[in-house]
Amino acid sequence: MSDVAAVLEPLVRSALGPNPPVAVRCWDGSALGPSDGPVTVVVNSPNALRRLLYQPNELGLGRAYVAGELDFQGDVYAVLGLRDRIAAPDEHAEIGIDRRAVLRAARELGLLRKPLPPPPEEARLSGRRHSKARDAAAIAHHYDVSNEFYRLILGETMTYSCAYFADDTVTLDEAQEAKYDHICRKLGLREGMRLLDVGCGWGGMVLHAARHYGVEAVGVTVSRHQQEYAAKLMADAGVADRVEIRLQDYRDITDGPFDAISSIGMFEHVGLARLKEYFTTLFGLLRPTGRLLNHAISRPPGNAAFDKRSFIERYVFPDGELHEVGTVVSAMQGQGFEVRDVESLREHYARTLRHWVANLEADWDTAVRLVGAPRARVWRLYMAGSAVNFDAGRTSIHQVLAVKPGPGGDSGMPPTRAAWYA
């Protein structure tokens, strides 16, 4: 062990304990830790330490990783397993690193300089939170990256939401089709019905519903990349006469009523302050006895918004908010809906994410060519970290099915769930 590794050793031990199961290799060639460990952290640049000096938490680590100043060799899930070993000195930080240890190392290495600017991949939004313009900018940051990149990760269905795995033999694409079918059955779709898909993504739900259930459908998204892709998909599939894909905010839809509404993986962008408006709008767009299926990531009770210092807020879902499922049920019923069913698919999403990570890692060079190494790093870290959180129960996902009551309280609902699983 020589220069840089010797200086960093107290910092590593303060973060991970006296016998960390990780090797660290530094920019000067020095190293510390076990040579046969499951993970090697590679500190490619002194700038990684400079970032930790000012943000000794997951944001500092994330910035260094995105910029390529910090890297790792080994299984990504083993790397993320180190997260729970890093003590959080601040109750508001998800992880933390002893700033004093960083300061001592930075001083000894001559790195006490002004903060570095964040990597350009970090979101920079302006305007009123959850205004239409700011929501569109947040969506563009995440979704208007590259349709080819998303296809590489998501597979042929281009479905960016939790799949539904009936057993261990089904493929990712089969599980995504099964998810769409599960939702169609819950909504009670039949030929001739009119379906609205809010946040339609690349069109998977409306295509499945038109092909297999004979509905007429409207899909809305505020992502231009998604709208263009989905419109072409409908034309190529021969259903453009029955499926319309709009570049439109859900708040601007005026041509109800619809027989059913699906919202799959869009609710995370609505925000707590807009829940009443969201459910009031969807309630008004449904005919009596029409059903709403709200499929959304959720979290345990607590603050709905992501921490401003979190990696996911700055790089993945700016302005994203996750709501406790009880809050969602209460908000739906507060606007006139009758909630009829709640289903958790937590383990299904962990498995879905692991498929996506495997797809990305299997074709890493193509991903880098499509979007650049920094953005590919963002997606790898975010998806793997999300898989770990779903596995651990720190994050969940729920399908909440509700109905707009008809005259005299008529629900139009079947007496049992049997039709959904036939």
C-alpha positions in Angstrom: 0.0 0.0 0.0 1.3 3.4 -0.9 0.4 7.1 -1.2 -3.3 7.5 -2.1 -4.5 4.1 -0.8 -2.8 4.8 2.6 -4.5 8.2 2.8 -7.9 6.8 1.9 -7.8 3.8 4.2 -9.2 5.6 7.3 -12.0 7.0 5.2 -12.9 3.5 3.8 -12.9 2.0 7.3 -15.0 4.8 8.7 -17.6 4.2 6.1 -17.6 0.4 5.8 -16.2 -0.8 9.1 -12.8 -2.3 10.2 -12.8 -5.2 7.7 -14.7 -4.0 4.6 -15.3 -6.8 2.0 -14.2 -4.6 -0.8 -10.9 -3.8 -2.6 -10.1 -0.2 -3.5 -7.8 0.7 -6.4 -6.7 4.3 -6.7 -5.7 6.5 -9.6 -2.0 6.2 -8.7 -2.0 2.4 -8.9 -2.1 1.9 -5.1 -4.7 -0.4 -3.6 -6.1 -1.6 -0.3 -8.5 -4.3 0.8 -8.8 -8.0 -0.1 -7.7 -8.9 -3.6 -10.3 -11.7 -3.8 -13.3 -9.7 -2.6 -16.6 -9.7 -4.6 -16.2 -6.0 -5.4 -13.4 -3.7 -6.4 -14.1 0.0 -6.2 -11.9 1.9 -8.7 -11.2 5.6 -7.8 -10.2 6.9 -11.3 -9.7 10.5 -10.3 -9.1 12.7 -7.3 -12.3 14.5 -8.4 -14.3 11.7 -6.8 -13.0 12.7 -3.4 -13.7 16.4 -4.2 -17.3 15.5 -4.9 -17.6 13.6 -1.6 -16.1 16.6 0.3 -19.1 18.7 -0.6 -21.8 15.9 -0.8 -20.7 13.1 1.5 -23.8 11.0 0.7 -25.4 9.1 -2.2 -25.5 12.2 -4.4 -21.7 12.7 -4.1 -21.1 9.0 -4.9 -23.6 9.1 -7.7 -22.1 12.2 -9.3 -18.6 10.6 -9.2 -19.9 7.4 -10.7 -21.9 9.1 -13.5 -18.8 11.2 -14.3 -16.6 8.1 -14.5 -14.4 9.3 -11.6 -15.6 6.4 -9.5 -16.3 2.9 -10.9 -16.6 -0.6 -9.7 -15.7 -4.1 -10.9 -17.9 -7.0 -9.8 -21.6 -7.7 -9.4 -23.7 -4.5 -9.3 -25.9 -6.0 -6.6 -22.9 -6.8 -4.4 -21.9 -3.1 -4.8 -25.3 -1.9 -3.8 -25.2 -4.3 -0.8 -22.4 -2.0 0.6 -25.0 0.7 0.8 -26.5 -0.7 4.0 -23.1 -0.8 5.6 -22.5 3.0 5.2 -23.7 4.7 8.4 -26.1 7.7 7.9 -24.9 10.5 10.3 -27.9 12.6 9.3 -31.4 11.4 9.8 -32.5 13.1 6.5 -29.8 11.3 4.4 -30.3 7.8 3.1 -26.6 7.2 3.3 -23.7 9.2 4.7 -20.0 9.3 4.8 -18.0 10.9 7.7 -17.2 14.4 6.3 -14.3 14.8 8.7 -12.6 11.7 7.3 -13.2 13.1 3.7 -11.8 16.4 4.8 -8.6 14.9 6.3 -8.0 12.8 3.2 -8.6 15.8 0.8 -6.3 18.0 2.8 -3.5 15.4 2.8 -3.9 15.0 -1.0 -4.1 18.7 -1.7 -7.7 18.5 -3.0 -9.2 21.4 -0.9 -10.6 23.3 -3.9 -14.0 24.7 -4.9 -16.8 22.3 -5.7 -17.0 20.7 -9.1 -20.1 21.4 -11.3 -22.5 18.4 -11.4 -22.3 16.2 -14.5 -24.5 17.5 -17.3 -26.9 14.6 -17.0 -28.2 16.0 -13.7 -31.7 17.5 -14.1 -32.2 21.2 -13.9 -35.8 22.1 -13.8 -37.4 25.5 -13.4 -40.9 26.9 -12.9 -43.7 25.9 -10.5 -43.5 22.3 -9.4 -46.0 20.1 -11.2 -47.1 22.8 -13.5 -47.8 21.5 -17.0 -44.6 23.0 -18.4 -42.4 21.7 -15.6 -44.0 18.3 -15.7 -43.3 18.1 -19.5 -39.7 19.0 -18.8 -39.3 16.4 -16.2 -40.8 13.7 -18.5 -38.5 14.8 -21.3 -35.5 14.5 -19.0 -36.3 10.8 -18.3 -38.1 9.5 -21.4 -36.8 11.5 -24.4 -33.5 9.9 -24.2 -33.4 7.4 -27.1 -36.2 5.0 -28.2 -33.4 2.6 -29.3 -31.9 2.7 -25.8 -35.2 1.9 -24.2 -35.7 -1.0 -26.6 -32.4 -2.4 -25.6 -33.4 -2.4 -22.0 -37.1 -3.1 -22.1 -37.3 -5.7 -24.9 -39.7 -6.0 -27.8 -42.8 -4.8 -25.8 -41.2 -1.5 -25.0 -43.0 -1.6 -21.7 -41.5 0.5 -18.9 -43.5 -0.8 -15.9 -43.7 -3.8 -13.7 -44.3 -7.1 -15.5 -46.5 -10.0 -14.2 -44.7 -13.3 -13.8 -47.1 -16.2 -13.5 -44.1 -18.6 -12.9 -40.4 -19.0 -13.4 -40.7 -20.2 -17.0 -42.1 -17.0 -18.7 -39.9 -14.5 -20.5 -39.9 -10.8 -19.8 -41.9 -10.1 -23.0 -44.5 -12.7 -22.0 -44.7 -11.3 -18.5 -45.3 -7.8 -19.9 -48.1 -9.1 -22.2 -49.5 -10.9 -19.1 -49.5 -7.7 -17.2 -51.5 -5.9 -19.9 -54.0 -8.8 -20.0 -54.3 -8.8 -16.2 -55.2 -5.1 -16.4 -57.7 -5.5 -19.3 -59.5 -8.2 -17.3 -59.7 -6.1 -14.2 -61.1 -3.2 -16.3 -63.7 -5.6 -17.8 -62.8 -4.6 -21.4 -65.1 -5.8 -24.1 -65.4 -5.1 -27.8 -66.6 -1.6 -28.7 -65.6 -0.1 -25.4 -63.7 3.2 -25.3 -60.4 3.1 -23.3 -58.2 6.0 -22.1 -54.6 5.1 -21.2 -53.1 8.0 -19.2 -49.3 8.1 -19.7 -49.4 5.6 -22.5 -45.6 5.3 -23.0 -44.7 3.6 -26.2 -48.2 2.3 -26.7 -48.1 -1.3 -25.3 -51.4 -1.1 -23.3 -53.6 0.4 -26.0 -52.2 -1.9 -28.6 -52.9 -5.0 -26.5 -56.4 -3.8 -25.6 -57.2 -3.1 -29.3 -55.8 -6.4 -30.6 -57.2 -8.7 -27.9 -60.3 -6.9 -26.6 -61.5 -5.0 -29.6 -61.7 -1.6 -27.9 -61.3 1.9 -29.3 -58.5 3.6 -27.4 -56.9 7.0 -26.7 -53.4 7.1 -25.4 -51.9 10.3 -24.1 -48.3 11.2 -23.2 -46.3 14.4 -22.8 -43.2 12.8 -24.3 -42.8 13.6 -28.0 -40.5 10.6 -28.5 -43.1 8.3 -27.1 -45.9 9.8 -29.0 -44.1 9.5 -32.4 -43.1 6.0 -31.7 -46.5 4.8 -30.4 -48.4 6.4 -33.3 -46.2 4.6 -35.8 -46.6 1.4 -33.9 -50.4 1.6 -34.2 -50.1 2.3 -37.9 -47.8 -0.6 -38.4 -50.0 -2.9 -36.4 -53.1 -1.9 -38.4 -55.1 -0.4 -35.5 -54.6 3.3 -36.2 -58.3 3.5 -37.1 -59.2 2.5 -33.6 -56.3 3.8 -31.5 -55.3 7.5 -31.3 -52.0 8.5 -29.7 -51.9 12.1 -28.5 -49.2 14.4 -27.3 -51.4 15.7 -24.5 -51.5 16.4 -20.7 -54.2 14.5 -19.0 -55.5 17.8 -17.6 -56.4 18.9 -21.1 -58.6 15.9 -22.1 -62.1 17.0 -22.9 -63.6 14.3 -25.0 -65.0 11.9 -22.4 -66.8 9.8 -21.4 -64.6 6.7 -21.5 -65.7 3.2 -20.5 -62.4 2.5 -18.7 -59.2 4.3 -17.8 -55.8 2.8 -17.2 -52.9 4.6 -15.7 -49.7 2.5 -15.7 -46.5 3.9 -14.3 -47.5 7.6 -14.8 -48.9 8.3 -11.3 -45.4 8.8 -9.9 -45.2 12.1 -11.8 -48.5 13.6 -10.4 -47.4 14.8 -7.0 -49.2 15.0 -3.7 -50.5 18.5 -4.3 -52.2 17.3 -7.5 -53.8 14.1 -6.3 -57.3 15.7 -5.9 -57.1 17.3 -9.4 -55.8 14.0 -10.9 -58.6 11.8 -9.5 -61.3 14.5 -10.1 -60.3 14.8 -13.7 -60.3 11.0 -14.3 -63.6 10.7 -12.4 -65.2 13.2 -14.7 -63.9 11.4 -17.8 -65.5 8.1 -16.9 -69.1 7.0 -17.6 -71.1 5.6 -14.6 -69.9 2.1 -13.7 -66.7 2.8 -15.6 -63.5 1.5 -14.0 -60.1 3.0 -13.3 -56.9 0.9 -12.8 -54.1 2.9 -11.2 -50.8 1.0 -11.4 -48.1 2.9 -9.5 -45.0 2.5 -7.4 -45.6 3.2 -3.7 -43.6 3.6 -0.5 -44.1 3.1 3.2 -45.7 6.1 5.1 -43.5 9.2 5.1 -42.5 12.0 2.8 -43.9 11.4 -0.7 -41.3 13.4 -2.6 -37.8 12.1 -3.2 -35.1 13.7 -1.0 -33.5 16.6 -2.9 -30.1 15.1 -2.3 -31.0 11.7 -3.6 -29.5 10.3 -6.8 -33.0 9.4 -8.1 -34.3 12.9 -7.7 -31.4 14.5 -9.5 -30.7 12.0 -12.2 -33.7 9.8 -12.8 -37.2 11.1 -11.7 -36.9 14.9 -11.0 -40.0 16.0 -9.1 -41.1 12.3 -8.7 -43.3 11.4 -5.8 -44.3 8.0 -4.4 -47.4 7.8 -2.2 -48.4 5.3 0.5 -51.1 3.1 -0.9 -53.6 4.1 1.9 -53.2 7.7 0.8 -54.0 6.7 -2.8 -57.1 4.8 -1.8 -58.3 7.7 0.4 -57.6 10.2 -2.4 -59.6 8.1 -4.9 -62.6 7.6 -2.7 -62.4 11.3 -1.7 -63.2 12.2 -5.3 -66.1 9.9 -5.7 -64.5 6.5 -6.7 -65.3 3.3 -4.9 -62.1 1.3 -4.5 -62.8 -2.4 -5.2 -59.4 -4.1 -5.3 -55.8 -3.5 -4.2 -53.0 -5.8 -5.4 -49.3 -5.6 -4.6 -46.8 -6.7 -7.2 -43.7 -5.9 -5.3 -41.7 -9.1 -6.1 -42.8 -8.9 -9.7 -41.1 -5.5 -10.1 -37.9 -6.6 -8.5 -37.7 -9.4 -11.0 -38.6 -7.0 -13.9 -35.8 -4.7 -13.0 -33.3 -7.5 -12.8 -34.3 -8.4 -16.4 -33.7 -4.8 -17.5 -30.3 -4.6 -15.8 -29.3 -7.9 -17.4 -30.4 -6.5 -20.8 -28.3 -3.4 -20.3 -25.2 -5.2 -19.1 -25.5 -7.7 -21.9 -25.3 -5.0 -24.6 -23.4 -2.3 -22.7 -21.3 -1.1 -25.6 -24.4 -0.5 -27.7 -26.0 1.4 -24.8 -23.0 3.6 -24.5 -23.0 4.3 -28.2 -26.7 5.2 -28.1 -26.7 7.6 -25.1 -23.2 7.9 -23.8 -21.4 6.3 -20.9 -22.7 8.7 -18.2 -26.4 8.2 -19.0 -25.9 4.4 -19.3 -24.3 4.5 -15.9 -27.3 6.4 -14.5 -29.7 3.7 -15.7 -27.6 0.9 -14.5 -27.3 2.3 -11.0 -30.9 3.4 -10.8 -32.4 0.1 -12.0 -30.2 -2.1 -9.9 -30.8 0.0 -6.9 -34.5 -0.1 -7.4 -34.4 -3.9 -7.7 -32.7 -4.1 -4.3 -35.3 -1.7 -2.8 -38.2 -3.7 -4.1 -36.6 -6.9 -2.8 -36.1 -5.3 0.6 -39.6 -3.9 0.9 -38.3 -0.3 0.9 -40.4 0.3 -2.2 -43.6 -1.4 -3.4 -46.1 -1.2 -6.3 -49.8 -1.5 -6.2 -52.6 -1.9 -8.7 -55.7 -0.1 -7.3 -59.0 -0.8 -9.1 -61.8 1.6 -8.6 -65.2 2.2 -10.1 -67.4 5.3 -10.7 -70.7 4.3 -9.1 -73.7 4.2 -11.3 -77.4 5.0 -10.5 -78.4 3.7 -7.1 -74.8 2.7 -6.3 -74.6 0.2 -9.2 -71.0 -0.9 -9.6 -71.2 -3.2 -12.6 -68.5 -5.3 -11.0 -68.4 -9.1 -11.1 -69.2 -10.9 -7.8 -65.7 -12.4 -7.6 -62.2 -12.1 -9.0 -62.6 -15.3 -11.0 -63.0 -13.5 -14.3 -59.6 -11.8 -13.8 -57.7 -15.1 -13.6 -59.7 -17.2 -16.1 
